[in-house]
Amino acid sequence: MKKVERQREMVKNNLTLFQCPVCERPMERIEGNSIICENNHRFDFNRHGYLHFLNGAANTEYDRLMFESRRQLLNAGLFKPIIENISKFLPSKSLKILDVGTGEGTPLLQLETIRANYNDTMIGFDISKPGITLATQLPLKAFFCVADLRKLPFNDESFDCILELFSPSDYQEFNRVLKKEGTLIKVIPNANYLVELRHLLYKTGERNYHYDNSRVIELFKQHYPQSKVETVTYQFRIPDGLQQAMLEMTPLHWGANAKKLSKEELTQLKTITVDVSLLIAKKAN
């Protein structure tokens, strides 16, 4: 079965997950190469097998080079301990999982590998077409789409779990599409996340030299007062030759005051600190 056919079949088998982003009515059927809602709004599967649910053009600076660089580092294990810790908070049963801001999809692939015995239904979406195009190339039994965080193309109470790694949030939409007692896991950087690279790029006192996540945690706790925070911190050895990819995979080097690093400076970057918090909550009633 071709990739496009496989993706179309997966959507057909999970049609109850999807709603129309135009009229917010359930998707009703698949005809030929299109998914169609009750009001006859139609969205076509493209040649890569994914659906484009945005009503307008996407406004994002994340390009293919960034996602390709990220895939190199993630394949080398940069985020693997994060994914392993996420898996500990998921129940030992088959789940419907939504990955918010999935990017090029590797974290979802790594989670599927860990949870291979549970036959989860996995959906990943992002606003970036280059990221989703790369995600569809993974050997992963998941469906990917381009969609808007603020207007999710999914029906109410559709997912057991929402994952969100380093992406913006819309807690109202998350609560809408989460099932009762559903789990939300949000991963955010702590102060020492990629600190070696941060300090190479910026001088003491400049905006990106330090990072403070306190406002993000405070907002999360306002929405989910019973939530808990799990810290994950480790040193990652950057494989030889991937220092440039390490730079390219993060928007840190986009800052107006960011230093242009020489090849020699990048070569000296041997290890990087991964320091994150997992914010874990049940659906707010």
C-alpha positions in Angstrom: 0.0 0.0 0.0 1.4 3.4 -1.0 2.0 6.0 1.7 -0.9 8.3 0.6 -3.3 5.3 0.6 -2.0 4.2 4.0 -2.6 7.7 5.5 -6.0 7.9 3.9 -6.9 4.5 5.4 -5.8 5.6 8.8 -8.0 8.7 8.7 -10.9 6.6 7.5 -10.5 4.2 10.4 -10.3 7.1 12.8 -12.8 9.5 11.2 -14.5 10.2 14.5 -11.4 12.1 15.7 -11.7 14.8 13.1 -13.9 17.9 12.8 -14.0 20.6 10.2 -11.9 23.7 11.0 -14.3 25.9 8.9 -17.7 25.1 10.5 -16.6 22.9 13.4 -18.9 20.1 12.4 -17.7 16.4 12.4 -16.0 15.0 9.3 -18.5 12.7 7.7 -16.7 10.7 5.0 -13.8 10.2 2.7 -14.5 10.4 -1.0 -11.6 9.7 -3.4 -8.7 11.9 -2.2 -10.8 14.1 0.1 -12.1 14.2 3.6 -15.6 15.9 3.7 -17.5 17.3 6.6 -21.3 17.4 7.2 -21.5 20.8 5.5 -19.6 19.6 2.5 -16.3 21.4 3.2 -13.6 19.4 1.5 -9.9 19.0 2.3 -7.6 17.0 0.0 -4.8 14.7 0.9 -1.6 16.0 -0.7 1.0 13.9 -2.5 2.9 13.4 0.8 -0.2 11.9 2.4 -1.1 14.6 4.9 -4.0 17.0 5.2 -3.7 20.8 5.3 -6.3 22.2 7.6 -5.2 25.9 7.7 -7.7 28.4 6.4 -4.8 30.7 5.3 -1.1 30.8 4.9 1.1 29.7 7.8 3.2 32.3 9.5 6.3 30.5 10.7 10.1 31.0 10.4 10.8 27.3 10.9 12.3 26.0 7.7 13.4 22.6 6.3 17.0 23.1 7.4 16.0 23.6 11.0 13.9 20.5 11.0 16.6 18.4 9.2 19.2 19.6 11.8 16.8 18.7 14.6 16.2 15.2 13.2 20.0 14.6 13.1 20.3 15.5 16.8 17.2 13.6 17.8 18.2 10.5 15.9 21.5 10.7 17.9 19.4 10.7 21.1 19.2 14.3 22.2 15.7 14.1 23.5 15.5 10.4 24.2 15.6 10.6 28.0 12.7 13.2 27.8 10.6 10.8 25.8 11.5 7.9 28.2 10.3 10.0 31.1 7.1 11.0 29.3 6.3 7.4 28.7 6.4 6.7 32.5 3.3 9.0 32.9 1.2 7.2 30.3 -1.1 4.4 31.3 -0.3 0.8 30.1 -3.1 0.6 27.6 -3.9 1.6 24.0 -4.2 5.4 23.8 -5.2 8.1 21.3 -2.3 10.5 21.5 -2.1 14.0 20.0 1.3 15.6 19.5 1.1 19.4 19.4 3.8 21.1 17.3 5.1 17.8 16.2 7.7 19.3 13.9 9.6 16.6 12.0 8.0 13.9 14.1 11.0 12.0 15.6 9.8 12.3 19.3 6.5 10.6 18.3 8.5 7.9 16.6 10.6 7.3 19.7 7.5 7.2 21.9 5.9 4.7 19.6 9.0 2.5 19.8 8.9 2.6 23.6 5.1 1.8 23.6 5.2 -0.7 20.8 3.0 -3.2 22.7 0.1 -0.8 23.1 -1.0 -0.1 19.5 -1.6 3.6 20.1 -3.4 5.8 17.6 -1.0 8.8 17.1 -1.8 12.1 15.5 0.8 14.8 15.1 0.2 18.3 13.8 2.3 21.5 13.2 1.8 24.8 11.5 5.0 24.2 9.4 4.6 22.4 6.1 8.4 21.5 5.9 8.2 19.9 9.3 5.1 17.8 8.5 6.5 16.8 5.1 9.5 15.4 6.8 7.3 13.7 9.5 5.4 11.8 6.8 8.7 10.2 5.7 9.2 8.4 9.1 8.6 4.7 9.5 5.8 5.5 11.9 2.2 4.4 12.1 0.8 7.8 12.7 -1.1 10.5 10.9 0.3 14.0 10.4 -1.5 17.2 9.4 -0.9 21.0 9.1 -3.2 22.7 11.5 -3.8 25.7 13.7 -3.2 25.4 17.5 -6.0 27.9 18.1 -8.6 25.9 16.0 -7.8 22.3 16.3 -9.4 20.1 13.5 -10.5 17.5 16.1 -13.8 16.6 17.8 -14.5 17.2 21.5 -13.1 14.6 23.9 -11.2 12.7 21.3 -7.8 12.1 22.8 -6.5 10.3 25.9 -3.3 12.3 26.0 -1.9 15.5 24.6 1.9 15.9 24.3 3.5 19.3 23.7 7.3 19.7 23.5 8.6 23.2 23.4 5.5 24.6 21.7 2.9 27.3 22.5 -0.3 26.1 24.2 -4.0 26.8 23.9 -5.4 25.3 27.1 -9.0 25.9 26.1 -8.6 23.9 22.9 -6.6 21.2 24.8 -9.4 20.8 27.3 -11.9 20.6 24.5 -10.3 17.8 22.6 -9.1 15.8 25.7 -11.3 13.1 27.1 -12.4 13.2 30.7 -9.5 12.3 32.9 -7.2 12.8 29.9 -3.6 13.6 30.4 -1.7 16.7 29.3 2.1 16.7 29.3 3.9 19.9 28.4 7.7 20.0 28.1 9.4 23.4 28.7 13.0 24.4 28.9 14.6 25.2 32.3 17.3 27.8 32.9 20.2 25.6 31.9 18.6 24.2 28.7 21.3 24.4 26.0 23.2 26.8 28.3 26.6 26.2 26.7 25.2 27.3 23.3 23.3 30.1 24.8 26.5 31.5 26.4 28.5 31.1 23.2 25.9 33.2 21.3 25.1 35.9 23.9 27.0 38.1 26.3 26.2 38.3 30.0 23.1 40.5 30.5 21.8 40.1 27.0 18.2 38.9 26.6 18.9 35.3 25.6 21.8 34.7 27.9 19.4 33.5 30.6 16.0 31.9 30.4 13.3 32.1 33.0 10.3 29.7 32.7 8.5 30.9 35.8 5.7 32.6 33.9 5.0 29.6 31.8 4.7 27.4 34.9 2.6 29.9 36.7 0.1 30.0 33.8 0.0 26.2 33.6 -0.8 26.0 37.3 -3.5 28.6 37.0 -5.3 26.3 34.5 -4.3 23.0 36.3 -3.9 23.7 40.0 -3.4 20.0 40.7 -0.6 19.6 38.2 2.8 18.3 39.0 6.3 19.2 37.7 9.0 16.6 36.9 12.5 17.9 36.2 14.7 16.0 33.7 18.4 17.1 33.4 21.3 15.4 31.7 24.5 16.1 29.7 24.4 15.1 26.0 27.6 14.5 24.1 27.3 16.0 20.6 28.5 13.6 18.0 31.5 14.8 16.0 30.3 16.8 13.0 26.9 17.7 14.4 27.9 21.0 16.0 26.5 23.0 13.1 23.3 21.0 13.2 23.1 21.8 17.0 23.2 25.5 16.1 20.7 25.2 13.3 18.1 23.1 15.2 17.3 26.0 17.6 16.0 29.5 17.0 18.6 30.8 19.6 20.9 31.9 16.9 18.2 34.1 15.3 18.4 36.8 18.0 19.4 40.3 16.9 22.4 40.2 19.3 23.5 36.6 18.5 27.2 36.2 17.8 28.2 34.7 14.5 30.1 31.6 15.7 33.3 30.5 13.9 33.9 26.9 12.9 36.5 26.7 15.6 34.1 27.9 18.3 31.5 25.4 17.2 34.0 22.6 17.2 34.8 23.2 20.8 31.1 22.6 21.7 31.4 18.9 22.8 28.5 18.5 25.2 25.2 20.3 25.8 23.0 20.5 28.8 19.4 19.3 28.4 17.4 20.8 31.3 13.6 20.6 31.1 10.5 20.4 33.1 7.6 18.1 32.4 4.3 19.8 33.4 1.8 17.0 33.9 -2.0 17.5 34.4 -5.3 15.9 34.2 -8.0 17.5 32.2 -9.5 20.6 34.0 -13.3 20.0 34.5 
